[in-house]
Amino acid sequence: MNDETVKPDNELELSAGAGETAVDDAKSAPADRETGGPFDLTEVPGMRPYVDLGGIKIAPREGLQMRLEVDERAQRVVAVTLEYLDSVLQIQAFSAPKTTGLWHEVRREIAQQIGQQGADSHEEEGAFGPELVTATQIPADQGGGVRVARFIGVDGPRWLLRGVVMGRATSDEEARAGINELFREVVVVRGDQPMPPSELLPLTMPAGVPQGGVATA
């Protein structure tokens, strides 16, 4: 896709526990997550090849393109952007408590911040559970219209995997099914090191993947 580039969502910081209102801290995940994904490293089925990005592993497939988003100030990779079926899926993985989840809290915070920026949002039930659908007005000097994004999330063992979906998959069921498959195939590598909740899992730049550029996965 050349008409739109997804930038890292740095404004939408995770800060579990920041709100004053009690929020459901139960884990949010598909009932078959352990066998159907997204997977923890300990659950990876078979000997399938993956693109190793440190905290995340991506299953390659024909037609999939991958870009790594880098925070220039911190000099670190902060997100993985996948382009597939005229759609964009940006992925980030965060540390989380062992017995409780973050997605309900994170979804509420994103909705609050989106609202403060003048955008609309509402929740829908999706393939992974509750999703947040946002609509942002595009300035006239940038072409006008509305930019729709779907925020999806899954709580795993000691991690939260968050995705932002844009492009065709926000409204087209066939494209959304393909993007959901990509999200299902992601493997999260939490590691054994202690980390505070909501901290971004470290991502690394593999050989052959350009910084801020596009490469076939």
C-alpha positions as CSV (number, residue, x, y, z in Angstrom):
1,M,0.0,0.0,0.0
2,N,1.4,3.4,-0.9
3,D,-1.5,5.7,-0.1
4,E,-1.2,5.6,3.7
5,T,1.6,4.9,6.2
6,V,0.8,4.0,9.8
7,K,3.0,5.8,12.3
8,P,3.8,4.4,15.8
9,D,1.0,5.3,18.2
10,N,3.2,7.0,20.6
11,E,0.5,9.3,21.9
12,L,-1.6,6.3,23.1
13,E,0.6,5.3,26.0
14,L,-0.2,2.4,28.2
15,S,-0.6,3.3,31.9
16,A,-2.5,0.6,33.7
17,G,-4.0,1.8,36.9
18,A,-4.0,5.5,36.0
19,G,-7.7,5.9,36.1
20,E,-9.8,6.5,39.2
21,T,-12.7,4.3,38.1
22,A,-12.5,0.6,38.7
23,V,-11.9,-1.3,35.5
24,D,-12.3,-5.0,34.7
25,D,-8.8,-6.6,35.1
26,A,-9.8,-10.0,33.8
27,K,-7.9,-11.4,30.9
28,S,-9.5,-10.8,27.5
29,A,-8.6,-13.5,24.9
30,P,-10.3,-16.1,22.5
31,A,-11.2,-19.3,24.3
32,D,-8.8,-21.2,22.0
33,R,-5.9,-18.8,22.3
34,E,-3.4,-21.4,23.5
35,T,-4.0,-23.6,20.4
36,G,-5.2,-21.0,17.9
37,G,-3.1,-18.0,18.8
38,P,-1.8,-15.4,19.3
39,F,0.8,-17.7,20.9
40,D,3.2,-17.5,23.7
41,L,6.7,-18.8,22.8
42,T,6.0,-22.0,24.9
43,E,2.9,-22.8,22.8
44,V,4.4,-22.5,19.3
45,P,3.1,-25.4,17.2
46,G,5.5,-27.5,15.2
47,M,8.7,-26.3,13.5
48,R,7.2,-23.4,11.5
49,P,9.6,-20.7,10.3
50,Y,9.2,-17.2,11.8
51,V,10.8,-13.8,11.3
52,D,12.5,-13.2,14.7
53,L,12.0,-9.6,16.0
54,G,13.0,-10.3,19.6
55,G,9.8,-9.8,21.6
56,I,7.6,-10.8,18.6
57,K,7.9,-13.5,16.0
58,I,6.0,-13.1,12.7
59,A,4.9,-16.0,10.5
60,P,5.9,-15.1,6.8
61,R,3.4,-15.6,4.0
62,E,3.1,-14.7,0.4
63,G,2.1,-11.1,-0.2
64,L,2.9,-9.9,3.3
65,Q,5.2,-6.9,3.7
66,M,6.8,-5.8,6.9
67,R,8.1,-2.5,8.2
68,L,9.7,-1.8,11.6
69,E,8.8,1.6,13.2
70,V,11.7,3.2,15.1
71,D,11.7,5.9,17.7
72,E,14.6,8.0,16.5
73,R,15.1,9.7,19.9
74,A,15.3,6.5,21.9
75,Q,17.0,4.6,19.0
76,R,14.8,1.6,19.4
77,V,12.2,-0.4,17.5
78,V,8.7,0.4,18.9
79,A,6.3,-1.4,16.6
80,V,6.0,-3.8,13.7
81,T,3.8,-2.8,10.8
82,L,2.4,-5.5,8.4
83,E,0.8,-4.7,5.1
84,Y,-1.5,-7.3,3.6
85,L,-4.7,-7.4,1.5
86,D,-4.7,-3.6,1.1
87,S,-4.7,-3.3,4.9
88,V,-2.3,-2.4,7.7
89,L,-1.8,-4.1,11.0
90,Q,0.5,-2.5,13.5
91,I,1.6,-4.7,16.4
92,Q,3.1,-4.0,19.8
93,A,3.6,-6.4,22.7
94,F,3.7,-5.3,26.4
95,S,4.5,-7.0,29.7
96,A,1.5,-7.8,31.9
97,P,0.7,-9.4,35.3
98,K,0.6,-13.1,35.4
99,T,-3.0,-13.5,36.6
100,T,-4.8,-10.4,35.4
101,G,-5.2,-8.7,32.1
102,L,-4.6,-5.2,30.7
103,W,-6.8,-5.0,27.6
104,H,-10.0,-3.7,29.3
105,E,-8.0,-0.9,30.9
106,V,-5.9,-0.1,27.8
107,R,-9.1,0.1,25.7
108,R,-10.7,2.6,28.1
109,E,-7.5,4.7,28.1
110,I,-7.3,4.8,24.3
111,A,-10.9,5.8,24.0
112,Q,-10.3,8.7,26.5
113,Q,-7.3,9.9,24.6
114,I,-8.9,9.6,21.2
115,G,-11.9,11.6,22.6
116,Q,-9.5,14.3,23.8
117,Q,-8.1,14.6,20.3
118,G,-11.6,15.2,18.9
119,A,-12.1,11.7,17.4
120,D,-15.1,9.4,17.9
121,S,-14.9,5.8,19.2
122,H,-17.1,2.9,20.0
123,E,-16.7,-0.7,21.0
124,E,-17.6,-3.8,18.9
125,E,-17.3,-7.5,19.6
126,G,-14.8,-9.0,17.3
127,A,-12.9,-12.2,16.7
128,F,-10.6,-11.7,19.7
129,G,-13.2,-10.1,22.0
130,P,-14.0,-6.4,22.5
131,E,-12.5,-4.1,19.9
132,L,-12.3,-0.3,19.9
133,V,-13.3,1.3,16.6
134,T,-12.1,4.9,16.1
135,A,-13.0,7.5,13.5
136,T,-10.7,10.6,13.0
137,Q,-11.4,13.5,10.7
138,I,-8.7,14.0,8.1
139,P,-7.8,17.7,7.5
140,A,-8.9,19.1,4.2
141,D,-5.3,20.0,3.2
142,Q,-4.5,16.2,3.6
143,G,-7.4,15.1,1.4
144,G,-10.3,15.2,3.9
145,G,-12.5,12.3,4.8
146,V,-12.4,10.0,7.9
147,R,-9.7,7.7,8.9
148,V,-11.0,4.5,10.6
149,A,-8.9,2.3,12.8
150,R,-9.7,-0.8,14.8
151,F,-7.8,-1.5,18.0
152,I,-7.6,-5.2,18.9
153,G,-6.0,-6.8,21.9
154,V,-5.3,-10.2,23.5
155,D,-4.1,-10.9,27.0
156,G,-1.7,-13.8,27.2
157,P,0.5,-15.3,29.9
158,R,2.4,-12.2,31.3
159,W,1.8,-10.2,28.1
160,L,-0.6,-8.1,26.1
161,L,-0.5,-8.1,22.3
162,R,-2.1,-5.0,20.8
163,G,-2.9,-4.5,17.2
164,V,-4.1,-1.4,15.2
165,V,-5.9,-2.3,12.0
166,M,-6.3,0.3,9.2
167,G,-7.2,0.2,5.5
168,R,-9.6,-2.2,3.8
169,A,-9.8,-4.6,6.8
170,T,-11.7,-2.0,8.9
171,S,-14.8,-2.5,6.8
172,D,-14.3,-5.5,4.5
173,E,-15.0,-8.9,6.1
174,E,-12.7,-10.9,3.8
175,A,-9.7,-8.6,4.4
176,R,-10.4,-8.6,8.1
177,A,-10.4,-12.3,8.2
178,G,-7.0,-12.3,6.6
179,I,-5.7,-9.7,9.0
180,N,-7.1,-11.7,11.9
181,E,-5.2,-14.7,10.7
182,L,-1.9,-12.7,10.8
183,F,-2.7,-11.6,14.3
184,R,-3.5,-15.1,15.4
185,E,-0.1,-16.4,14.0
186,V,2.0,-13.9,16.1
187,V,4.3,-15.4,18.7
188,V,5.1,-13.3,21.8
189,V,8.4,-13.8,23.5
190,R,7.9,-12.4,27.0
191,G,11.2,-13.7,28.5
192,D,11.9,-14.4,32.1
193,Q,13.2,-11.0,33.2
194,P,11.0,-9.0,35.6
195,M,9.3,-6.1,34.0
196,P,6.7,-3.6,35.2
197,P,3.2,-4.0,33.7
198,S,2.6,-2.1,30.4
199,E,6.3,-2.0,29.4
200,L,7.0,-2.5,25.7
201,L,8.7,-5.8,25.0
202,P,12.1,-5.1,23.3
203,L,12.0,-5.5,19.6
204,T,15.1,-6.1,17.4
205,M,16.0,-5.4,13.8
206,P,16.7,-8.6,11.9
207,A,18.9,-8.8,8.9
208,G,17.3,-7.7,5.6
209,V,14.5,-5.6,7.1
210,P,14.9,-1.9,6.5
211,Q,14.4,0.7,9.2
212,G,11.2,2.5,8.3
213,G,11.1,0.8,5.0
214,V,9.2,-2.1,3.5
215,A,10.5,-5.7,3.0
216,T,8.8,-8.8,1.9
217,A,8.3,-11.1,4.9
